Amino acid sequence: MRCSSVLWATRHEPHVDRCASVWLIERFTDKEAISEFVNRHAEIPKEAIGFTIPRAETGPIENVKTTFDALVEK
């Protein structure tokens, strides 16, 4: 995973997993991260790393792991 300041995008509806994932990214992965919350049907911005949004590289696996867990493993 990149460690330079980049845009990270996730769904805008508040949820514990998404909020914890933003915290994880900003605290440990990219301290200068810019987080953007987008509509679930919006395209992921080209310059962004998407998570917990349709067509994103990282997300939860139902009944197996949360997005937070997936980010920690990555």
PDB file with SEQRES, HELIX, SHEET and CRYST1 records, atoms N, CA, C and O in Angstrom:
SEQRES   1 A   74  MET ARG CYS SER SER VAL LEU TRP ALA THR ARG HIS GLU          
SEQRES   2 A   74  PRO HIS VAL ASP ARG CYS ALA SER VAL TRP LEU ILE GLU          
SEQRES   3 A   74  ARG PHE THR ASP LYS GLU ALA ILE SER GLU PHE VAL ASN          
SEQRES   4 A   74  ARG HIS ALA GLU ILE PRO LYS GLU ALA ILE GLY PHE THR          
SEQRES   5 A   74  ILE PRO ARG ALA GLU THR GLY PRO ILE GLU ASN VAL LYS          
SEQRES   6 A   74  THR THR PHE ASP ALA LEU VAL GLU LYS                          
HELIX    1 AA1 VAL A   16  LEU A   24  1                                   9    
HELIX    2 AA2 ILE A   25  THR A   29  3                                   5    
HELIX    3 AA3 THR A   67  GLU A   73  1                                   7    
SHEET    1 AA1 3 ILE A  34  VAL A  38  0                                        
SHEET    2 AA1 3 LEU A   7  ARG A  11  1                                        
SHEET    3 AA1 3 ALA A  48  GLY A  50  1                                        
CRYST1    1.000    1.000    1.000  90.00  90.00  90.00 P 1           1          
ATOM      1  N   MET A   1       0.833  -1.172   0.000  1.00  0.00           N  
ATOM      2  CA  MET A   1       0.000   0.000   0.000  1.00  0.00           C  
ATOM      3  C   MET A   1       0.885   1.246   0.000  1.00  0.00           C  
ATOM      4  O   MET A   1       1.925   1.283   0.658  1.00  0.00           O  
ATOM      5  N   ARG A   2       0.461   2.258  -0.743  1.00  0.00           N  
ATOM      6  CA  ARG A   2       1.247   3.490  -0.826  1.00  0.00           C  
ATOM      7  C   ARG A   2       1.314   4.207   0.516  1.00  0.00           C  
ATOM      8  O   ARG A   2       0.375   4.136   1.309  1.00  0.00           O  
ATOM      9  N   CYS A   3       2.406   4.886   0.768  1.00  0.00           N  
ATOM     10  CA  CYS A   3       2.560   5.636   2.008  1.00  0.00           C  
ATOM     11  C   CYS A   3       2.758   7.117   1.739  1.00  0.00           C  
ATOM     12  O   CYS A   3       3.241   7.834   2.615  1.00  0.00           O  
ATOM     13  N   SER A   4       2.404   7.594   0.567  1.00  0.00           N  
ATOM     14  CA  SER A   4       2.470   9.022   0.284  1.00  0.00           C  
ATOM     15  C   SER A   4       1.070   9.591   0.423  1.00  0.00           C  
ATOM     16  O   SER A   4       0.089   8.848   0.410  1.00  0.00           O  
ATOM     17  N   SER A   5       0.976  10.890   0.554  1.00  0.00           N  
ATOM     18  CA  SER A   5      -0.317  11.524   0.723  1.00  0.00           C  
ATOM     19  C   SER A   5      -1.152  11.362  -0.544  1.00  0.00           C  
ATOM     20  O   SER A   5      -0.781  11.850  -1.611  1.00  0.00           O  
ATOM     21  N   VAL A   6      -2.264  10.683  -0.412  1.00  0.00           N  
ATOM     22  CA  VAL A   6      -3.161  10.436  -1.532  1.00  0.00           C  
ATOM     23  C   VAL A   6      -4.603  10.631  -1.082  1.00  0.00           C  
ATOM     24  O   VAL A   6      -4.895  10.782   0.104  1.00  0.00           O  
ATOM     25  N   LEU A   7      -5.475  10.623  -2.051  1.00  0.00           N  
ATOM     26  CA  LEU A   7      -6.905  10.715  -1.790  1.00  0.00           C  
ATOM     27  C   LEU A   7      -7.457   9.313  -1.570  1.00  0.00           C  
ATOM     28  O   LEU A   7      -7.174   8.402  -2.348  1.00  0.00           O  
ATOM     29  N   TRP A   8      -8.227   9.142  -0.533  1.00  0.00           N  
ATOM     30  CA  TRP A   8      -8.897   7.891  -0.221  1.00  0.00           C  
ATOM     31  C   TRP A   8     -10.391   8.158  -0.282  1.00  0.00           C  
ATOM     32  O   TRP A   8     -10.851   9.159   0.267  1.00  0.00           O  
ATOM     33  N   ALA A   9     -11.158   7.302  -0.926  1.00  0.00           N  
ATOM     34  CA  ALA A   9     -12.593   7.517  -1.073  1.00  0.00           C  
ATOM     35  C   ALA A   9     -13.387   6.334  -0.529  1.00  0.00           C  
ATOM     36  O   ALA A   9     -13.021   5.176  -0.728  1.00  0.00           O  
ATOM     37  N   THR A  10     -14.480   6.648   0.161  1.00  0.00           N  
ATOM     38  CA  THR A  10     -15.381   5.641   0.699  1.00  0.00           C  
ATOM     39  C   THR A  10     -16.806   6.163   0.656  1.00  0.00           C  
ATOM     40  O   THR A  10     -17.035   7.332   0.345  1.00  0.00           O  
ATOM     41  N   ARG A  11     -17.762   5.301   0.967  1.00  0.00           N  
ATOM     42  CA  ARG A  11     -19.167   5.714   0.956  1.00  0.00           C  
ATOM     43  C   ARG A  11     -19.456   6.738   2.039  1.00  0.00           C  
ATOM     44  O   ARG A  11     -18.818   6.737   3.091  1.00  0.00           O  
ATOM     45  N   HIS A  12     -20.411   7.602   1.781  1.00  0.00           N  
ATOM     46  CA  HIS A  12     -20.704   8.689   2.704  1.00  0.00           C  
ATOM     47  C   HIS A  12     -21.574   8.301   3.897  1.00  0.00           C  
ATOM     48  O   HIS A  12     -21.586   9.036   4.885  1.00  0.00           O  
ATOM     49  N   GLU A  13     -22.293   7.198   3.855  1.00  0.00           N  
ATOM     50  CA  GLU A  13     -23.129   6.831   4.993  1.00  0.00           C  
ATOM     51  C   GLU A  13     -22.251   6.478   6.192  1.00  0.00           C  
ATOM     52  O   GLU A  13     -21.332   5.669   6.065  1.00  0.00           O  
ATOM     53  N   PRO A  14     -22.524   7.079   7.363  1.00  0.00           N  
ATOM     54  CA  PRO A  14     -21.687   6.772   8.529  1.00  0.00           C  
ATOM     55  C   PRO A  14     -21.844   5.305   8.941  1.00  0.00           C  
ATOM     56  O   PRO A  14     -22.948   4.760   8.939  1.00  0.00           O  
ATOM     57  N   HIS A  15     -20.755   4.702   9.281  1.00  0.00           N  
ATOM     58  CA  HIS A  15     -20.743   3.310   9.718  1.00  0.00           C  
ATOM     59  C   HIS A  15     -19.447   3.094  10.486  1.00  0.00           C  
ATOM     60  O   HIS A  15     -18.415   3.669  10.140  1.00  0.00           O  
ATOM     61  N   VAL A  16     -19.496   2.284  11.509  1.00  0.00           N  
ATOM     62  CA  VAL A  16     -18.324   2.062  12.361  1.00  0.00           C  
ATOM     63  C   VAL A  16     -17.126   1.585  11.553  1.00  0.00           C  
ATOM     64  O   VAL A  16     -16.018   2.085  11.750  1.00  0.00           O  
ATOM     65  N   ASP A  17     -17.321   0.630  10.651  1.00  0.00           N  
ATOM     66  CA  ASP A  17     -16.208   0.089   9.866  1.00  0.00           C  
ATOM     67  C   ASP A  17     -15.560   1.167   8.997  1.00  0.00           C  
ATOM     68  O   ASP A  17     -14.333   1.248   8.932  1.00  0.00           O  
ATOM     69  N   ARG A  18     -16.361   1.989   8.333  1.00  0.00           N  
ATOM     70  CA  ARG A  18     -15.795   3.053   7.481  1.00  0.00           C  
ATOM     71  C   ARG A  18     -15.053   4.090   8.314  1.00  0.00           C  
ATOM     72  O   ARG A  18     -13.958   4.517   7.950  1.00  0.00           O  
ATOM     73  N   CYS A  19     -15.653   4.496   9.436  1.00  0.00           N  
ATOM     74  CA  CYS A  19     -14.996   5.496  10.297  1.00  0.00           C  
ATOM     75  C   CYS A  19     -13.694   4.946  10.876  1.00  0.00           C  
ATOM     76  O   CYS A  19     -12.687   5.653  10.926  1.00  0.00           O  
ATOM     77  N   ALA A  20     -13.712   3.691  11.310  1.00  0.00           N  
ATOM     78  CA  ALA A  20     -12.493   3.071  11.844  1.00  0.00           C  
ATOM     79  C   ALA A  20     -11.434   2.933  10.759  1.00  0.00           C  
ATOM     80  O   ALA A  20     -10.243   3.088  11.029  1.00  0.00           O  
ATOM     81  N   SER A  21     -11.858   2.643   9.539  1.00  0.00           N  
ATOM     82  CA  SER A  21     -10.914   2.511   8.426  1.00  0.00           C  
ATOM     83  C   SER A  21     -10.260   3.849   8.103  1.00  0.00           C  
ATOM     84  O   SER A  21      -9.056   3.903   7.851  1.00  0.00           O  
ATOM     85  N   VAL A  22     -11.037   4.924   8.107  1.00  0.00           N  
ATOM     86  CA  VAL A  22     -10.470   6.264   7.883  1.00  0.00           C  
ATOM     87  C   VAL A  22      -9.451   6.556   8.975  1.00  0.00           C  
ATOM     88  O   VAL A  22      -8.358   7.044   8.687  1.00  0.00           O  
ATOM     89  N   TRP A  23      -9.795   6.264  10.220  1.00  0.00           N  
ATOM     90  CA  TRP A  23      -8.871   6.489  11.339  1.00  0.00           C  
ATOM     91  C   TRP A  23      -7.579   5.703  11.128  1.00  0.00           C  
ATOM     92  O   TRP A  23      -6.487   6.246  11.295  1.00  0.00           O  
ATOM     93  N   LEU A  24      -7.700   4.430  10.762  1.00  0.00           N  
ATOM     94  CA  LEU A  24      -6.524   3.580  10.534  1.00  0.00           C  
ATOM     95  C   LEU A  24      -5.622   4.171   9.452  1.00  0.00           C  
ATOM     96  O   LEU A  24      -4.408   4.269   9.628  1.00  0.00           O  
ATOM     97  N   ILE A  25      -6.222   4.559   8.343  1.00  0.00           N  
ATOM     98  CA  ILE A  25      -5.452   5.125   7.224  1.00  0.00           C  
ATOM     99  C   ILE A  25      -4.744   6.403   7.659  1.00  0.00           C  
ATOM    100  O   ILE A  25      -3.545   6.561   7.427  1.00  0.00           O  
ATOM    101  N   GLU A  26      -5.484   7.315   8.291  1.00  0.00           N  
ATOM    102  CA  GLU A  26      -4.900   8.608   8.668  1.00  0.00           C  
ATOM    103  C   GLU A  26      -3.908   8.490   9.817  1.00  0.00           C  
ATOM    104  O   GLU A  26      -3.019   9.332   9.951  1.00  0.00           O  
ATOM    105  N   ARG A  27      -4.041   7.488  10.628  1.00  0.00           N  
ATOM    106  CA  ARG A  27      -3.144   7.325  11.781  1.00  0.00           C  
ATOM    107  C   ARG A  27      -1.884   6.519  11.440  1.00  0.00           C  
ATOM    108  O   ARG A  27      -0.798   6.844  11.921  1.00  0.00           O  
ATOM    109  N   PHE A  28      -2.014   5.479  10.622  1.00  0.00           N  
ATOM    110  CA  PHE A  28      -0.899   4.560  10.414  1.00  0.00           C  
ATOM    111  C   PHE A  28      -0.421   4.403   8.973  1.00  0.00           C  
ATOM    112  O   PHE A  28       0.751   4.100   8.750  1.00  0.00           O  
ATOM    113  N   THR A  29      -1.296   4.600   7.996  1.00  0.00           N  
ATOM    114  CA  THR A  29      -0.915   4.356   6.606  1.00  0.00           C  
ATOM    115  C   THR A  29      -0.425   5.608   5.919  1.00  0.00           C  
ATOM    116  O   THR A  29       0.605   5.592   5.244  1.00  0.00           O  
ATOM    117  N   ASP A  30      -1.163   6.702   6.088  1.00  0.00           N  
ATOM    118  CA  ASP A  30      -0.846   7.961   5.402  1.00  0.00           C  
ATOM    119  C   ASP A  30      -1.298   9.113   6.282  1.00  0.00           C  
ATOM    120  O   ASP A  30      -2.457   9.522   6.228  1.00  0.00           O  
ATOM    121  N   LYS A  31      -0.391   9.634   7.089  1.00  0.00           N  
ATOM    122  CA  LYS A  31      -0.733  10.695   8.044  1.00  0.00           C  
ATOM    123  C   LYS A  31      -1.215  11.974   7.373  1.00  0.00           C  
ATOM    124  O   LYS A  31      -1.812  12.827   8.029  1.00  0.00           O  
ATOM    125  N   GLU A  32      -0.966  12.118   6.077  1.00  0.00           N  
ATOM    126  CA  GLU A  32      -1.424  13.298   5.342  1.00  0.00           C  
ATOM    127  C   GLU A  32      -2.547  12.932   4.371  1.00  0.00           C  
ATOM    128  O   GLU A  32      -2.807  13.658   3.411  1.00  0.00           O  
ATOM    129  N   ALA A  33      -3.199  11.818   4.623  1.00  0.00           N  
ATOM    130  CA  ALA A  33      -4.276  11.354   3.740  1.00  0.00           C  
ATOM    131  C   ALA A  33      -5.408  12.366   3.661  1.00  0.00           C  
ATOM    132  O   ALA A  33      -5.694  13.094   4.612  1.00  0.00           O  
ATOM    133  N   ILE A  34      -6.032  12.386   2.511  1.00  0.00           N  
ATOM    134  CA  ILE A  34      -7.234  13.183   2.309  1.00  0.00           C  
ATOM    135  C   ILE A  34      -8.349  12.185   2.093  1.00  0.00           C  
ATOM    136  O   ILE A  34      -8.302  11.383   1.159  1.00  0.00           O  
ATOM    137  N   SER A  35      -9.357  12.230   2.956  1.00  0.00           N  
ATOM    138  CA  SER A  35     -10.473  11.290   2.857  1.00  0.00           C  
ATOM    139  C   SER A  35     -11.662  11.988   2.222  1.00  0.00           C  
ATOM    140  O   SER A  35     -12.000  13.119   2.572  1.00  0.00           O  
ATOM    141  N   GLU A  36     -12.287  11.295   1.285  1.00  0.00           N  
ATOM    142  CA  GLU A  36     -13.460  11.836   0.615  1.00  0.00           C  
ATOM    143  C   GLU A  36     -14.586  10.820   0.739  1.00  0.00           C  
ATOM    144  O   GLU A  36     -14.402   9.630   0.486  1.00  0.00           O  
ATOM    145  N   PHE A  37     -15.750  11.312   1.131  1.00  0.00           N  
ATOM    146  CA  PHE A  37     -16.913  10.468   1.277  1.00  0.00           C  
ATOM    147  C   PHE A  37     -17.829  10.741   0.090  1.00  0.00           C  
ATOM    148  O   PHE A  37     -18.277  11.869  -0.113  1.00  0.00           O  
ATOM    149  N   VAL A  38     -18.102   9.704  -0.687  1.00  0.00           N  
ATOM    150  CA  VAL A  38     -18.867   9.864  -1.926  1.00  0.00           C  
ATOM    151  C   VAL A  38     -20.129   9.005  -1.887  1.00  0.00           C  
ATOM    152  O   VAL A  38     -20.240   8.074  -1.089  1.00  0.00           O  
ATOM    153  N   ASN A  39     -21.058   9.330  -2.747  1.00  0.00           N  
ATOM    154  CA  ASN A  39     -22.278   8.560  -2.902  1.00  0.00           C  
ATOM    155  C   ASN A  39     -21.908   7.150  -3.357  1.00  0.00           C  
ATOM    156  O   ASN A  39     -20.997   6.985  -4.168  1.00  0.00           O  
ATOM    157  N   ARG A  40     -22.595   6.143  -2.851  1.00  0.00           N  
ATOM    158  CA  ARG A  40     -22.254   4.748  -3.180  1.00  0.00           C  
ATOM    159  C   ARG A  40     -22.340   4.458  -4.669  1.00  0.00           C  
ATOM    160  O   ARG A  40     -21.694   3.526  -5.146  1.00  0.00           O  
ATOM    161  N   HIS A  41     -23.131   5.241  -5.425  1.00  0.00           N  
ATOM    162  CA  HIS A  41     -23.277   5.019  -6.861  1.00  0.00           C  
ATOM    163  C   HIS A  41     -22.319   5.882  -7.690  1.00  0.00           C  
ATOM    164  O   HIS A  41     -22.277   5.757  -8.914  1.00  0.00           O  
ATOM    165  N   ALA A  42     -21.563   6.742  -7.041  1.00  0.00           N  
ATOM    166  CA  ALA A  42     -20.606   7.597  -7.745  1.00  0.00           C  
ATOM    167  C   ALA A  42     -19.386   6.785  -8.158  1.00  0.00           C  
ATOM    168  O   ALA A  42     -19.055   5.771  -7.543  1.00  0.00           O  
ATOM    169  N   GLU A  43     -18.739   7.243  -9.193  1.00  0.00           N  
ATOM    170  CA  GLU A  43     -17.478   6.623  -9.609  1.00  0.00           C  
ATOM    171  C   GLU A  43     -16.400   6.992  -8.587  1.00  0.00           C  
ATOM    172  O   GLU A  43     -16.422   8.079  -8.011  1.00  0.00           O  
ATOM    173  N   ILE A  44     -15.472   6.085  -8.374  1.00  0.00           N  
ATOM    174  CA  ILE A  44     -14.332   6.388  -7.507  1.00  0.00           C  
ATOM    175  C   ILE A  44     -13.455   7.365  -8.270  1.00  0.00           C  
ATOM    176  O   ILE A  44     -13.098   7.090  -9.415  1.00  0.00           O  
ATOM    177  N   PRO A  45     -13.090   8.511  -7.669  1.00  0.00           N  
ATOM    178  CA  PRO A  45     -12.217   9.444  -8.387  1.00  0.00           C  
ATOM    179  C   PRO A  45     -10.950   8.735  -8.869  1.00  0.00           C  
ATOM    180  O   PRO A  45     -10.385   7.906  -8.156  1.00  0.00           O  
ATOM    181  N   LYS A  46     -10.506   9.070 -10.087  1.00  0.00           N  
ATOM    182  CA  LYS A  46      -9.344   8.396 -10.690  1.00  0.00           C  
ATOM    183  C   LYS A  46      -8.113   8.434  -9.801  1.00  0.00           C  
ATOM    184  O   LYS A  46      -7.349   7.470  -9.757  1.00  0.00           O  
ATOM    185  N   GLU A  47      -7.914   9.542  -9.090  1.00  0.00           N  
ATOM    186  CA  GLU A  47      -6.707   9.702  -8.281  1.00  0.00           C  
ATOM    187  C   GLU A  47      -6.860   9.093  -6.883  1.00  0.00           C  
ATOM    188  O   GLU A  47      -5.934   9.172  -6.075  1.00  0.00           O  
ATOM    189  N   ALA A  48      -8.009   8.492  -6.588  1.00  0.00           N  
ATOM    190  CA  ALA A  48      -8.283   7.991  -5.240  1.00  0.00           C  
ATOM    191  C   ALA A  48      -8.102   6.478  -5.125  1.00  0.00           C  
ATOM    192  O   ALA A  48      -8.206   5.735  -6.102  1.00  0.00           O  
ATOM    193  N   ILE A  49      -7.833   6.062  -3.913  1.00  0.00           N  
ATOM    194  CA  ILE A  49      -7.863   4.654  -3.553  1.00  0.00           C  
ATOM    195  C   ILE A  49      -9.211   4.450  -2.872  1.00  0.00           C  
ATOM    196  O   ILE A  49      -9.484   5.047  -1.830  1.00  0.00           O  
ATOM    197  N   GLY A  50     -10.036   3.622  -3.451  1.00  0.00           N  
ATOM    198  CA  GLY A  50     -11.364   3.398  -2.899  1.00  0.00           C  
ATOM    199  C   GLY A  50     -11.391   2.235  -1.933  1.00  0.00           C  
ATOM    200  O   GLY A  50     -10.650   1.263  -2.080  1.00  0.00           O  
ATOM    201  N   PHE A  51     -12.261   2.351  -0.937  1.00  0.00           N  
ATOM    202  CA  PHE A  51     -12.488   1.247  -0.019  1.00  0.00           C  
ATOM    203  C   PHE A  51     -13.934   1.292   0.460  1.00  0.00           C  
ATOM    204  O   PHE A  51     -14.517   2.365   0.611  1.00  0.00           O  
ATOM    205  N   THR A  52     -14.500   0.119   0.695  1.00  0.00           N  
ATOM    206  CA  THR A  52     -15.882  -0.031   1.140  1.00  0.00           C  
ATOM    207  C   THR A  52     -16.860   0.716   0.240  1.00  0.00           C  
ATOM    208  O   THR A  52     -17.785   1.372   0.718  1.00  0.00           O  
ATOM    209  N   ILE A  53     -16.647   0.609  -1.039  1.00  0.00           N  
ATOM    210  CA  ILE A  53     -17.528   1.216  -2.029  1.00  0.00           C  
ATOM    211  C   ILE A  53     -17.519   0.274  -3.237  1.00  0.00           C  
ATOM    212  O   ILE A  53     -16.495  -0.342  -3.530  1.00  0.00           O  
ATOM    213  N   PRO A  54     -18.646   0.159  -3.934  1.00  0.00           N  
ATOM    214  CA  PRO A  54     -18.643  -0.738  -5.096  1.00  0.00           C  
ATOM    215  C   PRO A  54     -17.477  -0.438  -6.051  1.00  0.00           C  
ATOM    216  O   PRO A  54     -17.157   0.725  -6.297  1.00  0.00           O  
ATOM    217  N   ARG A  55     -16.867  -1.459  -6.569  1.00  0.00           N  
ATOM    218  CA  ARG A  55     -15.733  -1.407  -7.501  1.00  0.00           C  
ATOM    219  C   ARG A  55     -14.418  -0.993  -6.824  1.00  0.00           C  
ATOM    220  O   ARG A  55     -13.434  -0.717  -7.511  1.00  0.00           O  
ATOM    221  N   ALA A  56     -14.393  -0.947  -5.514  1.00  0.00           N  
ATOM    222  CA  ALA A  56     -13.157  -0.599  -4.805  1.00  0.00           C  
ATOM    223  C   ALA A  56     -12.283  -1.837  -4.646  1.00  0.00           C  
ATOM    224  O   ALA A  56     -12.766  -2.969  -4.649  1.00  0.00           O  
ATOM    225  N   GLU A  57     -11.010  -1.592  -4.511  1.00  0.00           N  
ATOM    226  CA  GLU A  57     -10.041  -2.671  -4.335  1.00  0.00           C  
ATOM    227  C   GLU A  57     -10.201  -3.357  -2.975  1.00  0.00           C  
ATOM    228  O   GLU A  57     -10.014  -4.570  -2.873  1.00  0.00           O  
ATOM    229  N   THR A  58     -10.543  -2.601  -1.937  1.00  0.00           N  
ATOM    230  CA  THR A  58     -10.624  -3.129  -0.583  1.00  0.00           C  
ATOM    231  C   THR A  58     -12.014  -2.905  -0.006  1.00  0.00           C  
ATOM    232  O   THR A  58     -12.599  -1.832  -0.151  1.00  0.00           O  
ATOM    233  N   GLY A  59     -12.524  -3.926   0.643  1.00  0.00           N  
ATOM    234  CA  GLY A  59     -13.836  -3.821   1.262  1.00  0.00           C  
ATOM    235  C   GLY A  59     -14.079  -5.002   2.172  1.00  0.00           C  
ATOM    236  O   GLY A  59     -13.229  -5.882   2.311  1.00  0.00           O  
ATOM    237  N   PRO A  60     -15.234  -5.015   2.786  1.00  0.00           N  
ATOM    238  CA  PRO A  60     -15.537  -6.121   3.696  1.00  0.00           C  
ATOM    239  C   PRO A  60     -15.854  -7.409   2.940  1.00  0.00           C  
ATOM    240  O   PRO A  60     -16.258  -7.386   1.777  1.00  0.00           O  
ATOM    241  N   ILE A  61     -15.663  -8.514   3.620  1.00  0.00           N  
ATOM    242  CA  ILE A  61     -16.094  -9.807   3.098  1.00  0.00           C  
ATOM    243  C   ILE A  61     -17.171 -10.267   4.074  1.00  0.00           C  
ATOM    244  O   ILE A  61     -16.889 -10.575   5.231  1.00  0.00           O  
ATOM    245  N   GLU A  62     -18.403 -10.308   3.590  1.00  0.00           N  
ATOM    246  CA  GLU A  62     -19.553 -10.554   4.455  1.00  0.00           C  
ATOM    247  C   GLU A  62     -19.354 -11.758   5.359  1.00  0.00           C  
ATOM    248  O   GLU A  62     -18.999 -12.847   4.908  1.00  0.00           O  
ATOM    249  N   ASN A  63     -19.591 -11.536   6.644  1.00  0.00           N  
ATOM    250  CA  ASN A  63     -19.497 -12.563   7.687  1.00  0.00           C  
ATOM    251  C   ASN A  63     -18.105 -13.157   7.849  1.00  0.00           C  
ATOM    252  O   ASN A  63     -17.941 -14.171   8.526  1.00  0.00           O  
ATOM    253  N   VAL A  64     -17.094 -12.534   7.232  1.00  0.00           N  
ATOM    254  CA  VAL A  64     -15.735 -13.054   7.357  1.00  0.00           C  
ATOM    255  C   VAL A  64     -14.806 -11.989   7.936  1.00  0.00           C  
ATOM    256  O   VAL A  64     -14.131 -12.229   8.937  1.00  0.00           O  
ATOM    257  N   LYS A  65     -14.770 -10.804   7.300  1.00  0.00           N  
ATOM    258  CA  LYS A  65     -13.896  -9.744   7.813  1.00  0.00           C  
ATOM    259  C   LYS A  65     -14.442  -8.381   7.424  1.00  0.00           C  
ATOM    260  O   LYS A  65     -15.182  -8.231   6.452  1.00  0.00           O  
ATOM    261  N   THR A  66     -14.053  -7.401   8.213  1.00  0.00           N  
ATOM    262  CA  THR A  66     -14.449  -6.013   7.962  1.00  0.00           C  
ATOM    263  C   THR A  66     -13.435  -5.354   7.031  1.00  0.00           C  
ATOM    264  O   THR A  66     -12.369  -5.910   6.763  1.00  0.00           O  
ATOM    265  N   THR A  67     -13.777  -4.172   6.546  1.00  0.00           N  
ATOM    266  CA  THR A  67     -12.822  -3.405   5.746  1.00  0.00           C  
ATOM    267  C   THR A  67     -11.594  -3.081   6.586  1.00  0.00           C  
ATOM    268  O   THR A  67     -10.468  -3.147   6.091  1.00  0.00           O  
ATOM    269  N   PHE A  68     -11.802  -2.733   7.850  1.00  0.00           N  
ATOM    270  CA  PHE A  68     -10.696  -2.447   8.760  1.00  0.00           C  
ATOM    271  C   PHE A  68      -9.722  -3.619   8.784  1.00  0.00           C  
ATOM    272  O   PHE A  68      -8.513  -3.428   8.656  1.00  0.00           O  
ATOM    273  N   ASP A  69     -10.253  -4.840   8.949  1.00  0.00           N  
ATOM    274  CA  ASP A  69      -9.401  -6.039   8.961  1.00  0.00           C  
ATOM    275  C   ASP A  69      -8.659  -6.205   7.634  1.00  0.00           C  
ATOM    276  O   ASP A  69      -7.474  -6.541   7.619  1.00  0.00           O  
ATOM    277  N   ALA A  70      -9.353  -5.971   6.530  1.00  0.00           N  
ATOM    278  CA  ALA A  70      -8.725  -6.101   5.205  1.00  0.00           C  
ATOM    279  C   ALA A  70      -7.595  -5.092   5.033  1.00  0.00           C  
ATOM    280  O   ALA A  70      -6.548  -5.418   4.474  1.00  0.00           O  
ATOM    281  N   LEU A  71      -7.806  -3.855   5.518  1.00  0.00           N  
ATOM    282  CA  LEU A  71      -6.749  -2.841   5.420  1.00  0.00           C  
ATOM    283  C   LEU A  71      -5.552  -3.199   6.292  1.00  0.00           C  
ATOM    284  O   LEU A  71      -4.408  -2.997   5.883  1.00  0.00           O  
ATOM    285  N   VAL A  72      -5.797  -3.720   7.467  1.00  0.00           N  
ATOM    286  CA  VAL A  72      -4.699  -4.134   8.360  1.00  0.00           C  
ATOM    287  C   VAL A  72      -3.882  -5.237   7.681  1.00  0.00           C  
ATOM    288  O   VAL A  72      -2.651  -5.193   7.702  1.00  0.00           O  
ATOM    289  N   GLU A  73      -4.548  -6.217   7.085  1.00  0.00           N  
ATOM    290  CA  GLU A  73      -3.829  -7.294   6.401  1.00  0.00           C  
ATOM    291  C   GLU A  73      -3.022  -6.795   5.219  1.00  0.00           C  
ATOM    292  O   GLU A  73      -1.920  -7.278   4.959  1.00  0.00           O  
ATOM    293  N   LYS A  74      -3.581  -5.812   4.494  1.00  0.00           N  
ATOM    294  CA  LYS A  74      -2.921  -5.286   3.306  1.00  0.00           C  
ATOM    295  C   LYS A  74      -1.708  -4.499   3.713  1.00  0.00           C  
ATOM    296  O   LYS A  74      -1.002  -3.966   2.857  1.00  0.00           O  
TER     297      LYS A  74                                                      
END                                                                             
